[in-house]
Amino acid sequence: MPPEDDYRGDFQQEFTAEMDRVLGAVHGDVDLPSWPGHASGRYDADVSPWLLGYVIGREWEPYSVVAYNRLAAGAAQYQGEYFLTQAASPMEVWLAEVMDHLAREQMRRYHQQTPIAFTNWPTLDPLRHVSEATEAEENALRRQRGEDVGAGPPRLSHNEDEVTLDARHIQPTAQNRAGTFAAFHAYPYYPDFMNNEAAYRESPSGNYPAYLAELRQHFGEMPVLIAEVGVPSSRGLAHFQAQGFHHGGHSEAEQARLDVALVRQVEDAGLAGSAVFSLMDEWFKRNWLYQELERPADHGVRWHNVMDPEENYGLIAADPVGEVPLCGPGTARWPEVPGIPGVQAWATARYLHLVFPSGLKLAGAPRVDTLALDTHPAAGDEFQIVLGDQTGRLTVNAGYQPFKLRGGGEQVYYLPDLQAVPEADGPYVSFLTMPNARRIGRDGTVYPPQLDEPGQLQGGPTEPENARRATQDFCRTGARVHLRLPWTLIGVTDPSERRSLSGDQPGGSQAVADIGLSVGGRQGRWTWEPWTEPEYALRLKPAYAALKQAWQEPAP
């Protein structure tokens, strides 16, 4: 977003300059110098014959759109060479102007026209959602209920239904033969109205298809492209969805099935098509639920957080070199933990791996293995783990639980605790998060929160199709157990520098020399070598082949 939310002046000049660079790259006649955060290099391949169109910009933040509409209140109309506005807001006028710049440059430099649109998302869609109150509206409703607004729930990240952008307000001129369309980054689990809106909940086709149908009805004959959609193959879950299209918590096989289902839902809605996000896993991304547990934040690119859905959308995985699937080959060469013969440990940019002898299974009794981990310099173990045959549970020292319970009664919620430090002799509690917070709709309807317990551990078989399931945590082979623990789940905020969560330290973390392990009552300490440049290998996920096959089939 531009400084002071002013899209004109220097920001607009750089925005249109980036458009010009993209034009050059598409047509293969630009040489871009190295520039952090931007593409660089010589582009000499002309791919313009295969160009379908341009979608400019990213998701616009609602607060920024509101601010600019006030700032540029006099901008009520635009008449350009290729685009004009009708009954538009100032932000829509600005979008028409920069779209017109792109169309002019495309014709001037390359004598070509293609459809041009701007990026939108459900947060700024032109629909009104009764279930999605703004912060001010929700606080007013809570006061009417006699609730203490200052006690929670937490401040909304956005007012998701406060302001709109409508592609119908930007029209092509007679000289524009390629036209325009509406483009949405629309996922099935966000914002909350995707779950809560009564018309979507009651639709026999499901919440997301009902939303797509409403979009199509609004835009009529204007084509609608879902320019981003998909689900991540992450262990962590950041938002529940009514039909199981959650924001995370999917195996790679489930990701493949759900991505194909979403593509089909867009097709069945009669929209112009969809683009699945994303090509590769992106270690640099950060999700609202887990981002506070990656410290230092700029070291996030050094390791792969499988708890963070945003890092795991790819059709192509970026596997850390040295990563071994559960109960896969290679574990035999891992070093033993000093002081605990027969217990092996291994660190990758994704997990702490542990391999250890299983406890004896007594006739008529369930198998139980117990472990404890000390990842913070304070005395005592911060985490306890109990594993059964197929399920297990990780609990955390109450003071070190990174998501703390706030409020009470109906107003219970969990927030990341920036002050988390272990309590001396504190009890062990569940590792809980709140992917879906309690909400109140504009009509007063209360939508209760939905909790998740990432500390629940899942076992499973060792067949190849299960070996790479991010949602599986351990397996048993013979008399041994292989357990892998995501770093975030055990309080490690940066495995590349061996740093753990420490709310009483500057920056919220501190360096640790090693971690303590207790397995079956035997104790030892173990460390690993830090790194700055992680090595990785690319691998096609099942979603790649599944989507390839789906797109080769004739449209229904």
C-alpha positions, 0 to 999 in steps of 0.5 A: 500500500502507498505511503499515506494511502495516496495512490497518486504521484510517486506511487502511481509513477512507480506502479505504471513503471512496473507495468512497463517492465512487465510488458517488456518481459512478456514480449522478450525485450527487457533486461532488468537489473538485480533488485531485491524483491523484484524479478531480474535478468534478461528476458528475450523470449517473446511469449505474447502470442500466448498471452490471455490478458493482464490482471493488475495489482494485488488485494487492496486493503479495505482501510487503504481504499477507504482512506484514498476515497476520502483523500481523492473525493473529487475524482468522480470520473475518468475518460481515457483512450481505452477505459472510462468509468461510470458511477465510480468511486475514486479508487475505481477511477484510479484503477481505470487510469492505470488500466488505461496506461497499460492498454496505451503502452501495449498498443504503442509498443507492440500494436496488441490488445488483450483483456485487462482487469484489476485484482479484487477479493471477497473483502472488497466484492460488490456484494453485501453480507449480513453476517459480516459486521465491521468492527464499529458495528460489532462493538455496538452490538456487543455493547447492546448485549452488555458485553465488555468491548475492551475485553475482546474479541481481538480487533478485526484484521480488516473490516471485510464488508465496509467498502467495495470495488466493482469492475462493472464501473470500469468499461472499455471504450469503442477503441478497446476491442479486447475488453475487460473482466472481473478478477477475484482472489477468492478462497472458500474459507475467507472472510468469515462470511464465507462460512456464516452467511445464511444463504451460503450455509443453506445452499445444497451445493455448499458455501463456496459454490453459492458465493460463486453463483452470487458473483456471477449473478451480480456481474451478468454478462461480464466474465468473472475469473477466479484468479487465485484459489486453492488449499495448502498442504500444511499441518497447521490450520488457520481457518475452518470451512464448512465443507472441509476446504479448510485453510490448511490441515490437509495432506498432499493427497487431500490438497490434490482432491480439494484443488480439483474440486474447487476448479470444478466448482468454478466451472460449474458456476459458469465463470470464466475460469480459475488459476490455482495458487500457487506453483511452488511452496513459498517459505517466505510467506507468513500467516496471521495465526503463526507469524508471531512464532517466527522470530526473527521474522526475517529468518523465516526464509531459512526454514519451512514452517509446516504449521503455516498454511501460507508457506504450503500452497505449492503444486511443487514442494521445496523439500529441505535436503536431508528430509526423510519421510516417516519411517523412510530409509535413511534414519539408521545413519542419524546420530544418537542423543548423548546419554540416551543410547538407542535414541536418535535425533535429526534436525532439518529445515522443517522438523525435529526428527526423533527415532526411539525404541517403543515401549512394550505392548502388554496384553489387553493394554494400549501401547504408551510411549512418553517423551519430554522436551526442554527447549527453553533455558528455564529449568524443567521440561516445557513439553510432554508427549504421550503416544499411543498406537495411532494417536498421541498428544503434546501438552505444554507448560501453562506459561509457555502455551503460545496462545493464551486464553482471554475473556470468559463466558461467551467471550472466550478467545485465544491470542498469540502470547508475546510474553510466553515464558515457562512457569516454574512447576506449572501445569501442562495444558493443551496446545490450542489455537482459535482459527475462527473467532467469535463473531456477531453479524449485523442482524445480531446473530452470534457465530461461536468460535471454533478451536483447534488443538495442534497438539493432537498427534496423528500416527499412521501406516508407513505406505508410500502414499502416507509417508509425506502427509504433513498431517501425520506425525509418527509411525511405528516400524518393528519395535521403533517409533519415528516421530517428527515435530514441527519446530513451531509446535515445540517453541523453536522460533528459528531452527537455523540459529537455534532460537526458542520462544522467550517472551521476556527477551528482546525480540521475543526469542533467545539463542539456545545451545541445545535441547533436552530430551527425556524418552522413557524416563532416560534423559539427555541433551542434543544439539544440531548445526545451524545454517544460513542458506538452506539446501532444498530439492524440488518435488511435484506434489500429487496436486500437479498431476491431478490438476493436469489430468483435470484440465485435459478433460473436456469441460462439462 
